[in-house]
Amino acid sequence: MNWINLIILVIGSVGTISLEILLSPWLLKIIIENGGTALVGARVNVESVESSVHTLTFGVKKLEITDVNNTGYNIMEVGRVRFMMDAGALVQSKTVINKVAVEDIRMNTKRRYDGRVARTVKKETPEKKNAAAAKGPGIVDSAAEAAKKKLEIDTYLKGDLKTIAAAKELEKRGTEIVKQWTAAVAAMDYDKQALRAVEKVKNLDTKIDTSSPMKAQEDARVKIAAIMDAKKSVDTIVSEVTQKKQALERDVAAIDALAKNVEAAAKDEYAALAKKLNLEAVSVNNVAAMVLGDSVMSRVNSGLYWFDFINKKTPKGTKEFLTAKYVPPAFGTRGYDVRYPVMPGGLYPDFHIGNVRVTVNQKRKTDEVITSPMIVGEVNDIVSDQDVIGRPTKAHFSVIVPAYGSAGGTVDAVIDRRNSMSVDTYRIAVERMPIRDMAFGDGSGGLPRMLKSAVADATVSLLMATNGYAATMDMRIKNIAFEYGAEPSDEFSRIVKSVMKSIDTLTLTVKQKTIGGRTETELKSNLDEILAARLKKLFGEKVAELTKYLETSFAKAVAPEKDRVLGVIAGQKKGVVAGFSEQESRVNAEKNRLDEKKREIERQLKAYEDQAKSKMDAEKRKAEEAAKSKAQDLLKGKKLPF
């Protein structure tokens, strides 16, 4: 008998049996339950443990972590945990786990009243409160207040208006002129002077003596001379009246000019007021600044904050941004390069988990209703040295949130540390995520008080390199339903509310890149197009309404005083002109009476002269005919009667 071989066989058998005993399922179950309970501070139960020394496979089925004082409720349960190790790597004292499966993780099942773990809310410290107070009003408040001030027309109309000043000047100067002419007209007696001048020929008989031509001419001459003497006095009075009338017309023209100044002042002042209000400037930019103000930009800034935070934690280097390429190292250049036939390439890293698959809240039965998030994912190549295996670490997770209907998303990550590089890529995509009851503020300025409901799709991509990073966030919010507060009192806020009501879908893209400490940020949204299309028509109508409102308000402020002054001055001017015109009419009437008497005498004289001339012409024709007849008789041989 070969005792040496026997001893080796006995020792090997004892070792194998001992290892089988140490790794037996019942012993591992005791170790896991007692060790886990001591480790996590809550009771750990395992339904069964599987192990195989030959294949180095280990697994746990139905792992439950429960409250020590209330074992009827699970803090967490795992349907199955199983992994398999690489024996060849263990020989080299290296840990290589080929596959890990963690299936059906369920958190907080019936742990608290509605299945959710109560979270401690961090109280806001006085420092944070003071910092928030010191921040002051946001973009929304500033833009809203600025816009409201532009439309506070009454504020401008409370000051010293040029139109009112011009009306007061008209009233002052017009009253002086009217008062002066009222006294002048009251003192005028031109009509009486004209009557006195006409009195001399008032009873003059315009019938001339036609007993003889000489007497007719003499009588007409005497009477016309008397009339002309009276008319001379009246013409002098008319000349004075004309001069007075010209002076009155100049003063009346001055009053009219002042009245025109009032109208011109009203027109110019309205134009200046409209320009000062600058209604055209209350347009897209104001609304865009408000909508992209605190309500949206605060969340964008929050996202950018995390980008900056990640960037600060990223190791800085001197390599150009994303220009470094992976070059596999030559074998034998590192101390741990040891060939082994099992591993491709003949190398084992110090630590390597080939694949980890995790499922959370998966259905155990077809008809089972799951309300918690359902997660399926895997991580490949968790390794101590990626250069050894020539692959980066990759992870992919899919999430479905049954509580939100069909909402879900994916998470992808690639962590590359090969060839001394540091290039990481992350992509998070969320689809059909419902948004409910997102508070914005008090709803001032026409903005919504709350986003009542919407559906969001979002994708965040982050590329981190040795000396910089590039981040992109694409967000699409559709089926938007806002909730508003009280009805806005000012026109601008009503415009904003009308525009916000027209928005059904919003897109927002934020891009940020940091290279060598220099940060570039780009923000793009479809809000500009929405506002431009909506406001192109809306603001045309609204500005017209605002202009009409301005006209009405301005007229209301200046029209009463302006119309009163214009009416009073016009009435007084009319009275003065009427009084003057009455005297002028009387004087002209007397002058016309004299002219009529003179024309009557001249008509009679002309008629008498025409009659006398006609008589003389008739007698002359008769004598001529008699002489002609006698001459003819003589030529015929007739004996004349004499």
C-alpha atoms as one frame of an Amber mdcrd trajectory, in Angstrom:
protein
   0.000   0.000   0.000   1.191   3.460  -0.928   0.706   5.429   2.270   1.544
   8.714   0.662  -1.240   8.371  -1.882  -3.595   7.247   0.876  -2.776  10.300
   2.970  -3.305  12.593  -0.039  -6.622  10.903  -0.797  -7.795  11.161   2.806
  -6.777  14.821   3.113  -8.443  15.657  -0.223 -11.606  13.821   0.746 -11.724
  15.473   4.169 -11.149  18.887   2.554 -13.830  18.302  -0.033 -16.288  17.070
   2.578 -15.436  20.009   4.838 -15.924  22.466   1.957 -19.215  20.805   1.062
 -20.286  21.102   4.704 -19.162  24.743   4.949 -20.973  25.637   1.702 -24.007
  23.465   2.356 -27.345  25.249   1.736 -28.653  24.821   5.311 -25.433  26.288
   6.785 -25.370  29.148   4.264 -29.017  29.829   5.084 -28.172  30.195   8.791
 -25.173  32.401   8.017 -27.143  34.653   5.638 -30.124  35.047   7.959 -28.144
  35.710  11.152 -25.427  37.753   9.493 -27.923  39.735   7.435 -30.062  40.475
  10.480 -27.062  41.744  12.389 -25.872  43.738   9.386 -29.069  45.593   8.403
 -30.758  45.793  11.794 -33.926  44.125  10.538 -34.901  40.490  10.348 -33.638
  38.627   7.254 -35.397  35.443   6.115 -34.387  33.142   3.267 -36.691  30.479
   1.881 -33.859  28.377   0.436 -30.206  28.512  -0.576 -28.596  26.703  -3.487
 -24.864  26.110  -3.871 -22.520  23.981  -5.906 -18.850  23.638  -5.061 -18.080
  22.077  -8.405 -19.580  24.828 -10.585 -19.077  27.565  -7.967 -22.717  28.532
  -8.288 -24.575  30.109  -5.372 -28.134  31.333  -5.063 -30.780  32.504  -2.626
 -34.515  32.146  -3.211 -37.082  34.515  -1.733 -34.993  36.777   0.453 -37.146
  38.820   2.844 -36.065  41.660   5.097 -38.748  42.326   7.665 -39.243  44.440
  10.722 -38.197  42.622  13.904 -41.249  43.938  15.743 -43.710  43.363  12.921
 -42.729  40.442  10.733 -45.979  40.621   8.776 -44.657  43.488   6.649 -41.615
  43.428   4.405 -39.212  46.289   4.031 -37.796  44.588   0.957 -38.055  41.216
  -0.712 -36.050  39.639  -3.527 -37.431  36.729  -5.515 -34.024  35.253  -6.355
 -30.306  36.051  -6.195 -27.912  33.817  -8.119 -24.310  34.149  -9.277 -21.558
  31.923 -10.680 -17.820  32.402 -10.134 -14.856  31.551 -12.349 -12.740  28.774
 -10.823  -9.709  29.653 -12.914  -9.665  33.171 -11.541  -9.921  31.896  -7.951
  -6.765  29.836  -8.510  -4.999  33.130  -9.211  -6.686  34.747  -6.162  -8.778
  36.937  -8.414 -12.521  37.437  -8.276 -14.352  36.873 -11.538 -18.134  36.508
 -11.417 -19.484  35.597 -14.804 -23.183  36.229 -14.229 -25.273  37.728 -11.465
 -29.069  37.613 -11.446 -31.117  39.652  -8.977 -34.769  39.029  -9.798 -38.037
  40.561  -8.649 -36.956  43.136  -6.107 -39.902  44.643  -4.274 -39.425  47.567
  -1.950 -41.558  48.684   0.960 -44.305  46.150   0.384 -47.006  46.918   2.902
 -44.414  48.564   5.081 -46.353  51.782   5.617 -49.980  52.782   5.159 -49.912
  53.123   1.361 -46.767  51.119   0.663 -44.459  54.130   0.557 -41.634  54.745
   2.952 -42.078  57.866   5.016 -39.368  60.328   4.169 -37.942  62.966   6.411
 -38.522  66.419   4.942 -35.582  68.692   5.407 -36.614  71.889   7.068 -35.547
  75.095   5.425 -32.834  76.713   7.462 -32.951  80.438   8.318 -29.941  80.919
   6.057 -31.812  79.458   3.086 -34.879  81.541   3.855 -32.794  84.694   4.021
 -31.026  83.756   0.800 -34.360  83.238  -0.939 -35.625  86.556   0.379 -32.481
  88.339  -0.741 -32.925  86.958  -4.242 -35.817  89.345  -4.793 -38.522  89.131
  -7.435 -37.931  86.862 -10.373 -38.156  87.540 -14.079 -41.901  86.994 -14.100
 -42.627  89.583 -11.432 -40.320  92.154 -12.995 -41.711  91.688 -16.492 -45.298
  91.747 -15.267 -44.819  94.897 -13.214 -43.036  96.649 -16.072 -45.819  95.742
 -18.465 -48.538  96.860 -16.064 -46.890 100.239 -15.585 -46.931 100.753 -19.326
 -50.706 100.431 -19.306 -51.426 102.559 -16.216 -52.840 105.345 -18.348 -54.513
 107.108 -15.438 -51.097 107.675 -13.874 -50.040 109.774 -16.847 -53.366 111.601
 -16.994 -53.100 112.792 -13.403 -50.203 115.129 -14.200 -50.159 118.602 -15.761
 -51.566 118.021 -19.213 -50.600 120.406 -22.013 -54.129 120.259 -23.378 -55.587
 121.529 -20.118 -52.922 124.251 -19.968 -53.778 125.332 -23.528 -57.480 125.358
 -22.646 -56.802 127.546 -19.619 -54.750 129.920 -21.779 -57.654 130.086 -24.244
 -60.076 130.774 -21.429 -57.887 133.511 -19.974 -57.024 135.313 -23.209 -60.409
 134.689 -24.821 -62.241 136.039 -21.788 -60.076 139.185 -21.865 -60.793 139.780
 -25.552 -64.500 139.055 -25.210 -64.787 141.267 -22.147 -62.990 144.105 -23.954
 -65.229 143.840 -27.008 -68.374 143.400 -24.968 -67.682 146.767 -23.348 -66.735
 148.300 -26.707 -69.901 147.085 -28.411 -72.017 148.310 -25.508 -70.430 151.768
 -25.827 -70.822 152.009 -29.620 -73.595 154.326 -30.996 -72.843 154.200 -34.688
 -76.413 153.300 -35.413 -77.629 156.378 -33.553 -75.109 158.570 -35.343 -76.290
 157.198 -38.637 -79.916 157.863 -37.668 -79.087 161.439 -36.768 -77.300 161.928
 -40.086 -80.259 160.543 -41.992 -82.761 162.528 -39.904 -82.177 165.617 -42.123
 -83.433 163.869 -45.222 -85.770 161.482 -43.504 -88.895 163.322 -44.711 -87.379
 164.455 -48.003 -89.920 164.190 -50.823 -88.231 162.358 -53.627 -90.837 163.554
 -56.161 -89.282 166.217 -58.392 -90.967 169.235 -60.018 -91.608 168.326 -63.646
 -93.325 171.542 -64.696 -90.343 172.321 -66.856 -87.045 170.701 -67.661 -85.137
 173.402 -65.943 -87.166 173.119 -62.779 -86.887 169.328 -62.834 -83.122 169.391
 -63.085 -82.807 172.027 -60.394 -85.155 170.261 -58.003 -83.320 166.948 -58.498
 -79.952 168.578 -57.993 -81.000 170.194 -54.710 -82.521 167.018 -53.320 -79.557
 164.816 -54.368 -77.148 167.302 -52.796 -79.047 167.037 -49.499 -78.945 163.240
 -49.709 -75.214 163.206 -50.551 -74.497 165.494 -47.610 -76.231 163.028 -45.276
 -74.563 160.082 -47.032 -71.152 161.631 -46.484 -71.735 161.555 -42.738 -73.005
 157.983 -42.944 -69.978 156.914 -45.057 -67.704 158.294 -42.359 -69.572 156.208
 -39.798 -69.331 153.121 -42.066 -65.563 153.654 -42.407 -65.208 153.708 -38.616
 -67.382 150.607 -38.313 -65.211 148.841 -40.925 -62.035 149.662 -38.992 -63.617
 148.419 -35.779 -64.799 145.303 -37.576 -61.272 144.581 -38.829 -59.927 144.920
 -35.277 -62.677 142.624 -34.009 -61.905 140.082 -36.730 -58.221 140.111 -35.724
 -59.124 139.439 -32.111 -61.638 136.776 -33.144 -58.895 135.173 -35.269 -56.625
 135.221 -32.195 -59.339 133.420 -30.221 -59.749 130.884 -33.032 -55.973 130.363
 -33.107 -55.985 129.673 -29.372 -58.843 127.220 -29.888 -56.838 125.494 -32.624
 -53.891 125.389 -30.220 -56.077 123.495 -27.767 -57.022 120.930 -30.421 -53.415
 120.673 -31.637 -52.169 120.309 -28.059 -54.651 117.492 -27.492 -53.499 115.732
 -30.668 -49.782 116.166 -29.926 -50.179 115.208 -26.291 -52.072 112.055 -27.197
 -49.345 111.104 -29.686 -46.650 111.737 -27.076 -48.594 109.737 -24.494 -49.052
 106.823 -26.905 -45.350 106.926 -27.696 -44.501 107.056 -24.010 -46.690 104.040
 -23.353 -45.111 102.368 -26.386 -47.979  99.970 -26.974 -46.115  98.231 -29.792
 -43.367  97.201 -27.358 -45.852  95.199 -25.299 -45.319  92.229 -27.565 -43.716
  88.827 -27.894 -40.574  89.637 -25.952 -42.499  90.620 -22.832 -44.617  87.497
 -22.841 -41.697  85.222 -23.703 -39.653  86.701 -20.878 -42.514  86.004 -18.499
 -43.322  82.487 -19.677 -39.656  81.507 -19.779 -39.211  83.178 -16.430 -39.402
  81.646 -12.992 -41.869  78.940 -14.020 -39.615  77.210 -16.568 -36.143  78.644
 -16.238 -35.884  77.778 -12.563 -36.206  74.115 -13.517 -33.760  74.520 -16.378
 -31.310  76.200 -14.037 -31.774  73.323 -11.626 -30.777  70.874 -14.359 -27.790
  72.981 -15.327 -26.762  73.068 -11.695 -26.426  69.276 -11.692 -24.467  69.390
 -14.935 -22.063  71.813 -13.291 -21.944  69.652 -10.188 -21.000  66.583 -12.241
 -18.428  68.599 -14.110 -16.765  69.700 -10.890 -16.451  66.072  -9.822 -14.932
  65.017 -13.141 -11.136  64.531 -13.150  -9.490  67.240 -15.204  -6.760  66.478
 -17.710  -4.876  68.031 -20.557  -6.191  65.914 -23.430  -8.235  67.462 -26.165
 -11.986  67.064 -25.855 -13.012  63.607 -27.127  -9.955  63.239 -29.356  -8.255
  60.435 -27.393  -8.774  56.971 -28.922  -8.489  53.630 -27.214  -5.301  51.740
 -28.077  -4.969  48.241 -26.559  -1.741  47.973 -24.530   0.985  45.608 -25.675
   1.097  42.371 -23.759   3.820  42.171 -21.136   4.051  45.913 -20.470   2.271
  45.544 -17.116   3.215  43.463 -14.138  -0.101  41.626 -13.904  -0.049  40.412
 -17.527  -0.296  36.639 -16.952  -1.598  34.346 -19.665  -4.334  31.916 -18.719
  -5.982  29.690 -21.328  -9.588  30.136 -20.143  -9.787  33.914 -20.478  -9.801
  35.423 -23.997  -6.448  37.066 -24.412  -5.092  35.085 -21.521  -5.632  37.756
 -18.842  -7.668  37.980 -15.678  -8.411  41.309 -13.973  -8.324  41.500 -10.194
 -12.078  41.859 -10.065 -14.666  41.284 -12.788 -18.423  40.773 -12.845 -19.399
  39.907 -16.382 -23.138  40.482 -16.186 -25.585  41.591 -13.512 -29.258  41.322
 -14.332 -31.761  42.996 -12.020 -35.554  42.896 -12.064 -37.783  44.841  -9.716
 -41.507  44.269  -9.158 -41.965  41.757 -11.970 -45.269  39.901 -12.257 -45.259
  36.492 -10.511 -48.652  35.636 -11.965 -50.288  36.652 -15.201 -53.248  38.321
 -13.472 -51.176  40.017 -10.777 -51.655  43.785 -10.563 -48.434  45.728 -10.061
 -48.641  49.343  -8.886 -44.999  49.994  -8.032 -42.377  50.808 -10.688 -41.278
  47.771 -12.704 -37.562  47.701 -13.520 -35.573  45.416 -15.764 -31.916  46.050
 -16.340 -28.431  44.732 -16.608 -24.893  45.892 -16.072 -22.072  44.367 -18.101
 -18.383  44.207 -17.260 -17.961  45.655 -13.794 -14.203  45.302 -13.745 -11.170
  46.547 -11.892  -9.221  47.187 -15.121 -11.052  47.695 -18.416  -7.811  47.476
 -20.372  -7.588  43.788 -19.493 -10.924  42.870 -21.058 -10.883  45.607 -23.707
 -14.469  46.709 -23.006 -16.058  49.573 -21.088 -18.672  49.090 -18.407 -22.179
  49.312 -19.838 -25.554  49.502 -18.148 -29.098  49.510 -19.447 -32.307  49.737
 -17.418 -35.940  49.931 -18.512 -38.592  51.288 -16.188 -42.376  51.085 -16.374
 -44.496  52.998 -13.879 -47.926  51.299 -13.729 -49.316  53.986 -11.467 -48.903
  56.427 -14.377 -50.442  54.233 -17.045 -48.005  53.635 -19.888 -45.295  55.909
 -18.509 -41.787  54.578 -18.532 -38.230  55.221 -19.506 -34.757  53.907 -20.095
 -31.351  54.565 -18.591 -28.167  53.844 -20.524 -24.625  54.380 -19.323 -21.200
  53.683 -20.755 -18.203  54.176 -18.454 -14.922  54.010 -20.340 -11.649  54.024
 -18.412  -9.485  52.281 -21.001  -6.076  53.599 -21.949  -6.143  56.081 -19.036
  -9.128  57.835 -20.556 -12.173  59.145 -18.738 -15.079  59.216 -21.182 -18.533
  58.515 -19.790 -21.827  58.621 -21.661 -25.194  58.755 -19.927 -28.622  58.830
 -21.509 -31.897  59.004 -19.628 -35.158  58.877 -21.567 -38.604  59.323 -20.034
 -41.722  58.670 -22.079 -45.386  59.437 -21.450 -44.746  60.673 -17.951 -47.869
  62.411 -16.622 -47.415  65.687 -14.794 -50.081  66.723 -12.339 -50.578  69.654
 -10.001 -47.217  71.359 -10.555 -47.463  74.684  -8.734 -45.973  77.765 -10.423
 -46.885  80.595  -8.081 -49.785  82.898  -7.285 -50.899  83.194 -10.914 -50.101
  86.889 -11.221 -49.456  88.595 -14.535 -51.846  86.293 -16.387 -49.576  83.290
 -15.842 -51.042  79.955 -14.751 -51.145  79.195 -11.065 -50.630  75.496 -11.637
 -49.910  72.990 -14.384 -52.955  70.841 -13.748 -52.047  68.046 -16.132 -49.702
  67.259 -19.004 -47.712  64.429 -20.544 -43.940  64.762 -20.807 -41.273  63.083
 -22.888 -37.711  63.952 -21.962 -34.228  62.845 -22.913 -31.063  63.834 -21.098
 -27.706  63.004 -22.662 -24.455  63.647 -20.842 -20.999  63.068 -22.283 -18.155
  63.528 -19.809 -14.554  63.511 -20.978 -11.229  64.114 -19.307 -11.290  67.876
 -19.613 -14.911  68.757 -20.185 -18.449  67.612 -20.721 -21.358  68.113 -23.104
 -24.957  67.873 -21.935 -28.214  67.989 -23.850 -31.717  67.976 -22.452 -34.686
  67.619 -24.816 -38.114  67.972 -23.266 -41.530  67.798 -24.884 -44.634  68.550
 -22.848 -47.983  67.953 -24.541 -51.688  67.917 -23.663 -51.054  70.866 -21.385
 -53.868  71.999 -19.097 -53.159  75.013 -16.917 -55.114  76.221 -13.923 -55.406
  79.962 -13.449 -56.151  82.144 -10.481 -58.418  85.165 -10.380 -59.301  86.893
 -13.640 -56.547  89.433 -14.469 -57.517  93.053 -13.940 -55.143  94.669 -16.439
 -55.094  94.278 -20.195 -51.550  92.978 -20.486 -52.180  90.118 -18.060 -55.309
  89.183 -19.980 -53.224  88.996 -23.161 -50.701  86.733 -21.433 -53.479  84.463
 -20.197 -54.993  84.270 -23.674 -51.629  83.268 -25.146 -50.975  80.675 -22.440
 -54.392  79.137 -23.060 -53.451  78.614 -26.701 -50.403  76.509 -25.815 -50.940
  72.749 -26.121 -47.378  71.495 -26.614 -44.050  72.887 -25.471 -40.577  71.770
 -26.480 -37.411  72.801 -24.741 -33.817  71.968 -25.638 -30.906  72.887 -23.403
 -27.353  72.288 -24.555 -24.320  72.959 -22.430 -20.674  72.293 -23.133 -17.610
  72.927 -21.019 -14.151  72.799 -22.556 -11.103  73.867 -20.617 -13.153  75.694
 -18.005 -15.181  77.662 -20.584 -18.905  76.937 -20.498 -21.253  77.420 -23.444
 -25.014  77.178 -22.989 -27.713  77.151 -25.673 -31.444  77.176 -25.003 -34.121
  76.672 -27.640 -37.883  76.356 -27.336 -40.873  76.264 -29.656 -42.440  78.880
 -27.424 -41.097  81.630 -29.665 -42.904  80.207 -32.698 -46.078  79.655 -30.701
 -46.045  83.190 -29.368 -45.147  84.721 -32.717 -47.953  82.908 -34.530 -50.478
  83.550 -31.795 -49.535  87.136 -31.080 -49.277  88.229 -34.706 -53.062  88.433
 -34.876 -53.849  88.774 -31.211 -51.606  91.752 -30.560 -52.888  93.557 -33.631
 -56.368  93.383 -32.146 -55.247  94.013 -28.596 -53.085  97.017 -29.470 -56.062
  98.444 -31.356 -58.193  97.909 -28.251 -55.537  99.455 -26.054 -55.237 102.403
 -28.422 -58.996 102.881 -28.296 -58.868 102.612 -24.525 -56.110 105.211 -24.451
 -58.117 107.518 -26.702 -61.187 107.120 -24.520 -59.246 107.645 -21.298 -57.430
 110.652 -22.706 -60.644 112.168 -24.008 -62.269 111.521 -20.645 -59.440 113.360
 -18.926 -59.255 116.418 -21.207 -62.582 116.627 -23.049 -64.732 118.091 -20.237
 -62.430 121.039 -19.578 -61.517 121.511 -23.223 -65.127 121.381 -24.430 -66.280
 123.669 -21.623 -63.715 126.335 -22.452 -64.281 126.052 -26.195 -68.035 126.268
 -25.673 -67.876 129.267 -23.338 -65.437 131.190 -25.529 -67.372 130.323 -28.682
 -70.611 131.555 -27.071 -69.049 134.770 -25.831 -67.373 135.378 -29.184 -70.679
 134.786 -30.941 -72.417 137.310 -28.660 -69.830 140.001 -29.298 -69.862 139.422
 -33.043 -73.663 139.408 -33.064 -73.835 142.710 -31.140 -71.328 144.335 -33.430
 -73.034 142.940 -36.516 -76.367 144.334 -35.337 -74.984 147.892 -35.202 -73.218
 147.392 -38.510 -76.488 146.233 -40.054 -78.349 149.311 -38.795 -75.715 151.680
 -40.141 -75.724 149.886 -43.477 -79.524 150.000 -43.507 -79.493 153.802 -43.130
 -76.821 154.070 -45.795 -78.907 151.900 -48.098 -81.965 154.071 -47.386 -80.065
 157.185 -48.500 -78.802 155.384 -51.561 -82.341 154.348 -52.379 -83.633 157.957
 -52.077 -80.835 159.163 -54.334 -81.546 156.435 -56.865 -85.292 157.272 -56.752
 -84.643 160.948 -57.577 -82.227 159.956 -60.308 -84.803 157.567 -61.765 -87.490
 160.304 -61.792 -85.148 162.812 -63.362 -84.036 160.342 -65.977 -87.641 159.399
 -66.680 -88.634 163.067 -67.045 -85.660 163.770 -69.275 -86.409 160.715 -71.375
 -90.046 161.852 -71.688 -89.074 165.411 -72.680 -86.574 164.182 -75.177 -89.134
 161.828 -76.668 -91.629 164.711 -77.002 -89.064 166.958 -78.616 -88.059 164.208
 -80.987 -91.699 163.679 -81.961 -92.276 167.399 -82.631 -89.061 167.551 -84.615
 -90.080 164.601 -86.756 -93.510 166.220 -87.338 -91.943 169.520 -88.510 -89.527
 167.684 -90.723 -92.335 165.712 -92.333 -94.353 168.930 -92.975 -91.373 170.639
 -94.607 -90.717 167.599 -96.704 -94.330 167.505 -97.886 -94.253 171.180 -98.932
 -91.071 170.630-100.877 -92.618 167.760-102.803 -95.706 169.826-103.669 -93.498
 172.590-104.962 -91.629 170.236-107.176 -94.892 168.942-108.599 -95.997 172.516
-109.603 -98.592 172.865-107.081 -99.327 176.344-105.916 -98.394 176.816-102.376
-101.019 178.262-100.069 -98.936 181.345 -99.379
